[in-house]
Amino acid sequence: IEDFARLTPQYNPRGFGFSFAGQDNRLNNVTVDGSYFNNSFGLAGQPGNRTGVAPISLDAIEQLQINIAPYDVRQGNFVGAGVNTVTRSGTNEFSGSVHYLYRHQGLVGTKAKELTFNPGTFKYNQIGLRLGGPIIENKLFFFVNYEGDGLTQPGTTMLANTGGQPVGGNITRVVADTLIRLSSFLRDKFGYETGPYQGYDHETPARRFIAKLDYNLDDRNKLSLRYNHLDSETDVLVSNSASLGFGRRRSPFTTALNFRNSNYIIMENIRSIVGEWNSIIGDNMANNLIVGYSHHDESRKSRGSFFPMVDILEGGSVYTTFGFEPFTPNNELRYSSFQLQNNFTIYRANHHLAFGVSAERYESENIFFPGSQSIYTYSSLADFYADANDYLANPNRTTSPVTLRRFQLRWMNIPGMEKPIQPLKVFYTGIYAQDEWQVNRNLRLTLGLRLDVPFFGDTGFRNENADNLSFRDEDGNTVQYKTDKLPDPNILFSPRVGFNWDVLGDRSTQVRGGTGIFTGRPAYVWISNQIGNTGMLTGFVSVDNKRDRPFNPNPDHYKPTNVTGAPAASYELALTNPDFKFPQLWRSNIAVDQRLPFGLVGTAEFLYNRDVNGIYYINANLKSADSKFVGADDRPRWTSTAAAVTRINTHVANAIVLKNQNVGYSWNISASLEKPFSDGWFAKAAYNYSEAKNTVSPGSIAWGSWVKNAHPGNPNNPGVGFAAESPGHRVFAAISYRLEYFDFGATTVSLFWEGANISPASYVFGGDMNNDGGTTNDLVYIHRDISEMNFETYSITTPSAKTFTAAEQAAAWDAFIEQDKYLSKNRGKYAERNGVVLPMLYRADLSIAQDVFADIFKKRNTLQVRVDFLNVGNLLNKNWGVGQQLVTTSPLIPAAARVDAQGRAFYRLRNIGGELISKSLEQTAGTGDVFRIQLGIRYIFN
């Protein structure tokens, strides 16, 4: 499907899912033949993204329609884009195909510039079948498609350091011998198997099926029935989230490397059935009715045994991780939706009047029990060994010989309940009306109004203790919240007006555009967070820099044994502002389509979005800052070293509130040149530039969305920064030519070339600079010169003993700023969230297909052999198609005291491999940086 989507200029190619016009990819509305087909819970952008597979075979797709600024109010439920897949149908002619695709490690490149890439075990195969035709000629038709595939690929391409190797590319700072000794220690002393730390495989099997019936009841009524089926699962690396532990545990970071048994397996199984009835009424009316049901299962499985999860730090950031993946205990997710849409249209001479209703009943059961295995974070590997050996000597001890950097634990708080089931029920309905008015021969106006209303079921868990507590909002006001209170029903108005002006009346020059409000569903996980975090269903404790919870290999050791169902002694809260509204933005665009010589069509477009109801998080349990740093970097600071002292209510770990904001915005400017398919040729080239800014690019966990949101001072007022989806520059060209000859065969050659900015990033402190409880979220201050700097002298012992003086660090940091394009232009300022834009990455894909024709029973049959070259430039030159990444996003590390005697910020410059950092960028050496070749064979019959 991406092959279709990437021909849209406003498409963002980074990451899973489709992001358009700088919006969160979960805020699209994905439909199949007009019926909803979304990842509604919101842990991915669209169905299939959880496991990285296609939910519907490309062989079953007739076309893909992408609408970013449609002013037709029948198209709703998105602030990103409406993405509609049109599936094939049977006809009066029997037709079909069978195909097989194949890749393996021998067809994968090994050189990314000067780095060697080892593809390990890499194998992909796919077999597919489609068949369509009549059951009753002119009356009843069928179409079926099946596809099964399997992918084996390296679990990680990152490698441990053999000792003395330069850190960069896929070589981490983590020493292989250190991991080997640690794995042996855990096996010998605790019976825990870590699995390997590199050189292991990930498996992704998938099966997808679609069946469709089309029934012409008569010349005025047509029924369609479609069934979709997907079974898939895949291995996934341990989470990088710092919601538990310290995060950043593995790639793309070269600072950490985890063991395999800390990874997990995710499933994505989908069942969907949809019926559609199209009818013509009288001489000038039509009706379309869609009714459907879908069910999704996105539960997890684990690779390893149940064991506490441990993050080992070095230099303030994670070095390695072992134990049970932090978010996988009892992780089960199942959700379903029932949908109904009805559109009634009246056609008059100059007016097409449309009236409609839509309704969706959504239900989910999420079992989310993160941290129930106990989470330990140690400042060094030596600290862990000291604590673990002390346990072996005295299992009943109550005090650790070392200070734990962090301990976290979640437990069941309701007697007799084994798993914390978090139910969510939503009824989302809309009504709409519009007039498509042909004002005159040249001008068409579309005027419409859509009203959407969400209703939430009463499924929350009330905590009367928390309901009576006082909290603090982002403006310092005292507030209270109802823990079981989900958002109230509210009417969301979406007025829109669009136009299309045929300037000369011959369709040679068309000006189109419009303005209006677009309303979308949120990722329902944002709301579901509240149900599982009220202090009733589970309890939670998070403590920093304490010794009273020494290491214990029993994951349940510190869990209370006498829970009564009353509010837990300590817990965290996820809350939703009572007047929270579904995402809305005001979107406007203007575009010109111009016919040009040689059958070309040129388009120029400007698009602007402004949040009406954007997303925003605060921690309402964070007290006001105690003071400010002194000097050029004068951000607020919290002075206590005990996390509980930063809390308004000490027994509440955090109280994250989901709110709305209206300060986010984005804009796109694009230009394209296209030659529609004719005479065997198709070509399209386009350029797009876009900026998107918001207050947060939310994840799936309330605490994580707040605590990892980079900010320059006050985490409850982070200001507007670049969105994670902010696209930057993108340019592409696609060309395809098909030549048929002698009624014997045909050759098709297709090339797609693209250049785009790699994902944006933020320069932050590696640790908690302002002591607000959030790590790696404090944006660095970019010093004007050495006089503003305040470095702490520090020493290291590995890989060799060395001391870095304050003067050496200041000189190195000043040089680092100068060589960095972003930092050097922003001296005297705080770095911006996602303000660092990496250089453009250029890659190309080439496909060659050879068809051989044969007439069988007077019907053309085709045997096709196909070769696809992915990142073909790297096949021609090892220096082409290779990406880059930041050496580190946290160049500065807070000193232990964080401030000097004068109250100035005090910090260290990061060293990697025993050398102070000196460059911003390093090349990558992963699967995407080298060429891959795919072979395919297909038989097409009629």
Secondary structure, DSSP 4 states (H G I P E B T S, - for coil): -HHHHTTSTTEE-SSSS-EETT--GGGSEEEETTEE---TT-SSSSTTTTTT--SS-GGGEEEEEEESS---TTS-B-SS-EEEEEEP---SS-EEEEEEEEEEGGGB--EETTEE----S-EEEEEEEEEEEEEETTTEEEEEEEEEEEEEEES---EEE-SSPPPBTTEEEEEHHHHHHHHHHHHHHH------SSS-EEEEEEEEEEEEEEEEEETTEEEEEEEEEEEEEEEEPPP--SSSTT---STT-TT----GGG-EEEE-EEEEEEEEEEEEETTTEEEEEEEEEEEEE--EEESS-S--EEEEEETTEEEEEESS-TT-TT-EEEEEEEEEEEEEEEE-SSEEEEEEEEEEEEEEEEE--TTTT-EEEESSHHHHHHHHHHHHH-TT--S-SS-EEEEEEEEE-STT--S-EEEEEEEEEEEEEEEEEE-SSSEEEEEEEEEEEEEE-S-----HHHHT--EE-TTS-EE---TT-PPPP--EEEEEEEEEEESSSSSSEEEEEEEEEEEBPPPTHHHHHHHH-SSSSEEEEEEEEESSS---S-TTTTS-S---SSPPSSEEEEEE-TT----EEEEEEEEEEEEEGGGEEEEEEEEEEEEEEEEEEEETTBPPPSEE-BSS---EE---SSGGGGBSSTTEEEEEEEEEES--EEEEEEEEEEEEEETTEEEEEEEEEEEEEES----SSHHHHHHTS-BSS-TTS---EE-TT--EEEEEEEEEEEEEETTTEEEEEEEEEEEEEPPPB--BBSS-SS-SS-SS-BBPEE-SSGGG--BPPEEE-SSS-EEE-HHHHHHHHHHHHHH-HHHHTTTTEEPPTT-B-PPEEEEEEEEEEEEEEEEETTEEEEEEEEEEEETHHHHH-TTTT--EEES-S--EEEEEEEE-TTSBEEEEE-EETTEE---SEEE--SGGGS-EEEEEEEEEE-
